[in-house]
Amino acid sequence: MRPFLLGLALALTLPPFPLGFLAPLPLAFLLRGGFREGFLAGVGFWGLHLLWLPQSFASLFGPLGALPFLPLVLVKALSFGLLFALTPSPLMRVGGWVVLEWLTEQGELAFPWGFLGYALVEAPGRVLASLGGVYFLSLLVLLAAYGLARRHLWALLPWALLWFLPLPKVAGTQKALLVQGNLNPLWDPQGELDESVYLRLTGEGLAQKGADLIVWPETAVWRIPPSVDALLQGRPLLTGLNLFGPNRAVLYQGGGILAHYDKTRLVPFGERFPFREVLGGAYGFFFRAFGLGELADRTPGKRVAPLGPYGVFICYESAFPSVALALAREGAKVLVLLTNDAWYGPSFGGRQHFAMGRLRAVETGLWLLRAGNDGVTASVDPFGRVVAAIPPHQEGFLLAPYALKEGKTPYVRLGDWAVALALTIFLLGLILRVRLPGWRNR
């Protein structure tokens, strides 16, 4: 029971909960223990951290929508159990935990949720993500916990400083009109409602003047409305298109599509269905139960690249540090996220998703413009501060400040060096454990 409660406590230190400053406390106790302790802690942690899944899916699809929750929690808890079994000393666990986080960003079943570094999203110290990304922040959280576990209370001083660092002011020199349609995530089959809502809100927003860019959310419309040119008057429009194949974002200006980007990181079991040749029968059962027909896999994009100066990425991709990193390396001067978080329904999932994505601005040193179907629609500065936002779950628009920025942060230049450092710490702990018996429990 104790490991389970510690897992619950750890989940309360990550978004959307406001207890990030306490993260080292439960972690200090979770640096010891084997498979059983890790599995039970994982059940508590993932059960609370992913509680949005049954809440949102049940509200959309009925009671059967909650079914995927239990197997997902058990699989993630199993990963904690294996981590604990393979890291018998606290120092090994510090390094191994960050390596495990990095591994969850890789492969066909990538699901990069629950990173410890997100405990610092509300701390000014999140600015250190510009040095080594969210993985560096995770390592800092774990090192603070390690110091606490070793009763080196002085280790809490640098941790406390992360919550009081002064951040410089930064001003946006341009304005973007971000439009929030607040439409049903199951969409309008004819697309007519979608078009009328976005055209109306765009017209209302442009009447206030000052916008040099218009942004609509993910899958906002099925096509570029023919009447949009009269509204844009030469301004660029970034919007998601709801196509049958790729999940596409386009840059439209001057009466034509100048460039497009197809989402590369598709949601497993949502936009693509892994191991379909083996699990086809199970997929068919759920498709029929949810009244979705026979869903086909979306077509993934081939590469990550900006649309002009705009580093556009789509929904789920904001949880992947590697996507924003690639956009910055390819020359993006501002990040633009098109998302449809209405799938989260009444749960806290949308706020959690937003909090995670804020770190992409810090890592890259770029402004982040976020247009969501039902929120969160906001502007985030390069230090991760939310400088403008509109209430979720209602239609509206936001004249959002931003700026086009040159230059690259150390994280953009060097990448995930913090993961290599974590692996080194793991190996150091292993060597010390094998060669120096006095280090077995350190």
Order of alpha helices (4+ residues) and beta strands (2+ residues): alpha-alpha-alpha-alpha-alpha-alpha-alpha-alpha-beta-alpha-beta-alpha-beta-beta-beta-alpha-beta-alpha-beta-alpha-beta-beta-beta-beta-alpha-alpha
